[in-house]
């Protein structure tokens, strides 16, 4: 019985360490991270936002850091015409986009990291 409780305690501690490594909030510091998700390019404000996104992905689907030069040719160039407006703020200015794909495509081609 003691070993069962010990095992449960160890498992609980291990799980708390896994969830504890994912950042809950990130600074607005701009230190752009370029990343590939399979064949698609994504751009992040900084390493913290990159890590936050990777924490929510399943194993095997992890983003990998790359260079701007390798990533930008793989930016989305075609988005659906479905109007689901989103906004983003970059350097204190808010901009509206037709949908999340358009926002990501713009960020990817310009390197502007919208929050």
N, C-alpha and C positions, 0 to 999 in steps of 0.2 A: 504494500500500500504506500509506503514511504517513497519507493522508487517511482510509482505512478505520479505522485504529487511533484516529485523532483523533476520528472520529465515534462509535466505540464508547465512548471515554472520556467524551465529552460526554453520550452517552445514559446511561451509568452514573451520572454525576454528577447528571443531571436526575432520574433515578429515585430516587437516594438522598435528594434534597431532598424529593420527594413523600412518601416513606415516613417521612422524618424529621420531618415536620410533624404527624404524628399522635401525641398524647400516649400514653405507655405506662402511666403511672400518674397518678392525680389526687389532689389534697388533699381532705380530708373537709370543708373549709370549706363552710358552707351559704349559698349565694347562688343561690336557686332560679331555674332557667331553664325557662320554659314554651315548648313547641314543637309545631308542627303537622306531621304527616306525612300529606300528603293531607288527609283529613278527620278524622284521629284525633289526639287530644291526648296528649302525653307530658310528663312532668315530670322534671327532672334536678337533682341536688344542686348543680351549678355548671356554668359554661361549659366547663370541662375535660371533664366527663362528656358533655356535649352534643357537643363536638368529637370525642371518642372514638367516639361512636355514628355521627356523620356520616362519619367516616373509613372506616367499614366498609360504608357504603351506596354503591350504584352511582350514577353521575351521573344526575340527573333525579329521584332519589328522596330528595333531601336534605331534612332537617328544616329548618323555618324558625322562627326565634324569634318569639314573639308575646306577648300579655299574658295574665295569669291569667283576666281577664274574658272574653276571646275564646276561650280554650282550654277552660276547664272545661265549658262546655255540650257539648263534643265528646268528653268522657271516655267510655270504654267503660261501658255499663250492663248488658250481658248477656255472660256468659262461659259457656263449656261447663262441664258438670258433671263433666268428666274429672278425677279426683283424681290430680294429680301434684304433691305438696307441695313448696313452696319456702319459704324463710325470708328475712327481711330485717331489717336492723338500722337503727334510727332513734333518734338521741339516746341511744345506749347500751343500748337495749332491743330484744331480738330478738322478732320476731313471726312466726307461721306462717300461711301462706296455702294454700288448696286447690290453686292452680295459678298460673302466671305471670300469666295474664290477671287473676285476682282481685287479685293484688299490684299490678299496674299500675293497675287501676281504683280501688283504694283510695288509692294514691298520688296519682292524678289528682284525685280528688274532695276529698281532704284537704290536698294540698300537702306531705304527708310524703314525704321523699326517702329511700327505703330503699336501703341498700347490701347 
